[in-house]
Amino acid sequence: GEQEFVGVRSFDVGRALLKQNFSLAVDLIMEGRSSNVYNPTQEEVNTRQTWKATKDARATLKEFPKSRNVMVRERDLMRGLLRYGDPLEAVKTVPHNTRTFWVHAYQSLVWNKVATERVSRYGTQPIEGDLYFRDNGSEVSVVTDPKTVSISQVVLPLPGYTIQYPSNVIGDLYREILSSDGVQLSVKNDTEESSAKGSYRKLIQQANNLKWEIVAHDEEDKSHSLSDCVVDAARFTFELESGCYATMMLRELMLTTMSRGNGKC
């Protein structure tokens, strides 16, 4: 799915970590999101500008907002730099789940790029060299006869050192993207912050138990029927597997442009 934020994004930080460029990772975290989509306080702006201009953790800490609930990760980083004097050790002061999230964000970026290209080139049919889950969903195999595999079984890997890549041009695409980014994930790195195991996600994920209903705000709204082209609001409920985003499901549901001028949906 689409990833959040404009300016520095989570996958930018993850990419820097995986490249073992920890100084860059610190700079990216301190740069933060774009003020075009985020309305920072003047204290936040001053803090980021001080770091950018001086690279002085002590001076930067003096500019932080008084509230301890603001810029928590950035505060951890600056304190880590003061204590250890090393960007990697400073990054380690950030909670583990946050560091993991940054790396996962980069893995997901690569997956999204490959998935988009896979569907653009070959549509939603299995092809030779694809990877797929067997019936029990615990073993990944290579497609040799596309007629024997359903598209719902086809998976793409989140890149890492424990996974295998498709044996077709899609596998080559992974290597091209990672090489272009200067990221090497085929071997486990001794530094946890620069390593990723990898996993698999289905190329096409079907929502389960999808239900919907028209939401009526007043008596007039209740006159809407399922045959109406336009309604004011609707409520959807559905279930998705781990790693899927409800926002992407809703986006797909709302992609259709309905004709309002000729009375046809």
C-alpha positions in Angstrom: 0.0 0.0 0.0 0.9 3.6 -0.2 3.2 4.8 2.6 2.6 7.8 4.7 4.4 11.2 5.0 5.9 13.7 2.7 9.5 14.9 3.1 11.6 12.3 4.9 9.7 9.0 5.0 10.1 6.0 7.1 11.6 4.0 4.3 14.2 6.7 3.8 15.4 6.0 7.3 15.2 2.3 6.8 17.3 2.4 3.6 20.0 4.4 5.4 20.0 1.9 8.3 20.3 -1.1 5.9 23.2 0.7 4.1 24.9 1.1 7.5 24.9 4.8 7.0 23.9 5.7 10.5 25.0 9.3 10.4 22.6 9.8 7.4 19.8 7.9 9.4 20.2 10.4 12.3 20.1 13.4 9.9 16.9 12.0 8.2 15.2 11.4 11.5 16.1 14.9 12.7 14.9 16.4 9.4 11.4 15.0 9.9 8.3 15.4 7.8 7.7 18.2 5.4 6.1 21.3 7.0 3.8 21.4 3.9 1.7 18.6 5.4 2.7 18.9 9.0 2.3 22.0 11.1 5.2 22.0 13.5 5.6 24.4 16.4 8.3 27.1 16.3 10.3 25.1 18.9 10.2 22.0 16.7 11.4 24.1 13.7 14.2 25.6 15.8 15.3 22.2 17.0 15.6 20.7 13.5 17.3 23.8 12.1 19.8 23.8 15.0 20.8 20.2 14.3 21.0 20.9 10.5 23.2 23.9 11.0 25.5 22.7 13.9 25.3 18.9 14.2 25.8 19.6 17.9 23.6 17.4 20.0 24.0 19.5 23.2 23.0 22.7 21.4 20.1 20.9 19.7 18.8 19.5 23.0 18.5 23.1 24.3 16.0 23.9 21.6 13.7 21.0 22.1 10.0 21.7 23.0 9.3 21.7 26.8 6.8 18.9 26.4 8.3 15.4 26.7 5.6 14.0 24.5 6.9 15.8 21.4 9.9 14.7 19.2 10.4 11.7 21.5 12.6 9.7 19.0 14.7 12.8 18.2 15.3 13.5 21.9 16.4 9.9 22.4 18.8 10.3 19.5 20.4 13.5 20.7 20.8 12.1 24.2 22.4 8.9 22.7 24.8 11.0 20.7 25.8 12.9 23.9 26.3 9.7 25.8 28.0 7.5 23.3 29.3 9.9 20.6 28.4 7.3 17.9 25.5 7.4 15.5 24.8 3.7 15.6 24.7 3.6 19.4 22.5 6.7 19.3 20.1 4.9 16.9 20.0 1.9 19.4 18.5 4.2 22.0 15.3 4.4 19.9 12.8 1.7 20.9 13.3 -1.6 19.0 9.9 -1.6 17.5 10.5 1.8 15.9 13.8 0.7 14.5 12.2 -2.4 13.1 9.4 -0.3 11.6 11.8 1.8 9.6 13.5 -1.4 8.1 10.1 -2.9 7.4 9.0 0.3 5.6 11.9 -0.1 3.2 11.1 -3.7 2.6 7.5 -2.8 1.9 8.6 0.0 -0.5 10.6 -2.6 -2.6 7.6 -5.0 -2.4 5.2 -2.3 -3.6 7.4 -1.4 -6.6 7.8 -5.0 -7.6 4.1 -5.9 -7.1 3.1 -2.9 -9.3 5.5 -4.0 -12.0 4.5 -7.6 -11.8 0.8 -6.8 -12.3 1.6 -4.2 -15.0 3.6 -6.7 -17.0 1.8 -10.0 -16.5 -1.6 -9.1 -15.1 -3.2 -11.3 -12.5 -2.3 -14.7 -13.9 0.4 -17.0 -12.5 3.5 -17.2 -14.7 6.4 -19.6 -14.7 9.0 -18.7 -12.2 6.6 -17.1 -9.8 6.6 -18.1 -6.1 3.5 -19.6 -4.5 2.3 -21.0 -1.2 1.4 -24.6 -1.2 -2.0 -25.7 0.2 -1.0 -25.5 3.8 0.6 -22.0 3.3 3.8 -22.9 5.1 6.0 -23.9 2.1 7.0 -21.7 -0.8 7.7 -23.3 -4.2 8.5 -22.1 -7.7 5.7 -22.2 -10.3 6.6 -24.6 -13.1 3.1 -25.1 -14.5 1.0 -21.9 -14.2 -2.2 -23.9 -14.9 -1.9 -25.8 -11.6 -1.6 -22.6 -9.4 -4.2 -20.0 -8.5 -3.2 -16.3 -8.4 -4.4 -16.3 -4.8 -1.4 -18.6 -4.0 1.2 -16.4 -5.7 3.5 -14.5 -3.3 6.2 -11.9 -3.5 9.0 -11.7 -1.0 9.8 -8.9 1.4 13.5 -8.9 0.7 15.8 -10.4 3.3 18.4 -13.0 4.0 16.0 -16.0 4.6 13.9 -15.8 1.5 14.2 -16.9 -2.1 13.3 -14.7 -5.1 11.2 -15.6 -8.2 13.2 -17.4 -10.8 11.9 -15.1 -13.6 12.5 -11.5 -14.6 10.7 -10.4 -11.4 13.5 -11.9 -9.4 15.9 -9.8 -11.5 13.8 -6.7 -10.8 14.4 -7.2 -7.0 18.1 -7.4 -7.6 18.1 -4.2 -9.8 16.1 -2.2 -7.2 18.3 -3.3 -4.3 21.5 -2.7 -6.2 20.3 0.7 -7.3 19.7 1.6 -3.7 23.0 0.2 -2.6 21.3 -2.3 -0.2 22.6 -5.8 0.3 20.2 -8.1 2.1 21.2 -11.6 1.0 23.5 -12.2 4.0 22.7 -11.7 7.6 24.5 -8.6 9.0 26.1 -8.7 12.4 24.5 -5.3 13.1 20.8 -5.9 13.8 19.8 -2.5 12.6 21.3 -3.2 9.2 19.7 -6.7 8.7 16.4 -8.1 7.6 15.1 -11.7 7.6 12.4 -11.1 5.0 9.1 -12.9 4.5 6.4 -13.4 1.9 3.1 -11.6 1.1 0.4 -12.6 -1.3 0.4 -10.7 -4.5 -3.4 -10.6 -4.5 -5.2 -10.6 -1.2 -8.9 -11.1 -0.9 -10.9 -9.5 1.8 -12.9 -11.9 3.9 -16.4 -11.5 5.4 -17.0 -8.3 3.5 -20.3 -6.6 4.4 -21.7 -3.2 3.8 -24.7 -1.1 4.6 -26.1 2.3 3.8 -25.8 4.7 6.8 -28.9 6.9 7.1 -28.4 10.2 8.9 -32.1 11.2 8.8 -35.5 10.0 7.5 -34.8 11.3 4.0 -31.6 9.3 3.8 -33.5 6.1 4.6 -35.2 6.4 1.3 -31.9 5.3 -0.4 -31.9 1.8 -1.8 -29.2 -0.6 -2.9 -30.0 0.4 -6.5 -29.2 4.1 -6.0 -26.0 5.3 -7.7 -25.1 7.8 -5.0 -25.5 7.6 -1.3 -24.3 9.9 1.4 -22.5 7.3 3.5 -21.9 3.6 3.8 -20.4 1.3 6.5 -18.0 -1.5 5.5 -16.7 -4.3 7.6 -14.2 -6.9 6.4 -11.2 -9.0 7.5 -7.7 -8.8 6.1 -4.6 -11.0 6.7 -1.7 -9.6 8.6 0.4 -7.2 6.6 -2.6 -5.8 4.6 -3.9 -2.3 5.0 -7.5 -1.4 5.4 -6.8 2.0 3.8 -5.8 0.3 0.6 -8.9 -1.9 0.6 -11.1 1.2 1.0 -9.2 3.0 -1.7 -9.9 0.2 -4.1 -13.5 0.2 -3.2 -13.8 3.9 -4.0 -11.8 4.0 -7.2 -14.9 3.7 -9.4 -16.1 7.0 -10.8 -19.9 6.9 -11.0 -21.8 8.7 -13.7 -24.2 11.2 -12.2 -25.5 12.8 -15.3 -27.3 10.0 -17.0 -28.8 8.1 -14.1 -26.5 5.1 -14.5 -24.0 3.8 -12.0 
